[in-house]
Amino acid sequence: MMVMRTLFGETKGKRRLRYGVIALMLLSIATLEMHERTFSRASVSAYEHLANVAAMSASVEQNPYNTLAMELSTKEGELLAREEELRAREDLLERKIDDAARSNKQLTLFVLSGVTLLLLLLIFLNFYFDIKREESREHAESADKEGDLTTRL
């Protein structure tokens, strides 16, 4: 008997097995969905019971471990307060640096704008004087031509 193979080289038996596993997974998921409410109620009641037991046995006599734990917690509180103070200082310094950088940027922009305007003014003056010089040359050349004409006559 010839075994039929699919595109990926699996037999009918492997395909049936795969479909069976998928069907079993879907069935188990559906079963869990139906019992979800029961599980959530049980977990909430267990949590409440545990909280009640912990509240009943909350008092412990003083021993070296308790006092050490209390000292550690107070030190931790002090360290947290110091850390918060340092953060506040760092924030203040960052704001000051940002303000200084912003004012420095504004000054740089002002200076660069002034220099740019000065350069533009110098360029325009250069063109103006070039035009005036060219006009005076043309005037001088025309005067020379007139002088040549009058001396020839």
C-alpha positions, 0 to 999 in steps of 0.5 A: 500500500502506498503512503500518501505524503503532503507538501511538507513530507508528513503522512496522513497519520502524522497529520491526524495526530497533529489535528488530534493534539490541537483538538485536545488543546482546544478542549482543555482551554474550553474546560479551563474557561468554564472553571475560571470563576471557580478558580478565582473564587478559591484563590480570593478566599485563600488569600483572605484566609492567609491575611487573617492568619497573618494578622492574628500572629503579628506580635513578636517578642524583641530579639536581636534580629528584630532590632537589627531589622528595625535599625536597617529600616530606619537607615533605609528611610534616612538613605531614601531621604538623602537620595531624594534631597540629592535628586532635588539638588541635581534637578536644580543644577540641571535647570541652572545649566539649561538656563545658562545654555539657553542664554548662551545660545541666545547670545550666540545667535545675537552675535552671529546675526550682527556679524551676518548683517555687518558682512551684508552691509560690507558687500553692498558697500563694495558693490556701491563703490564698484559702480561709482568707480565704473561711472567715474572711469566712464566719465573720464574716458568720455572726457578724454575722447572729447579732448581728443576730438577738440585737439584734432579739430 
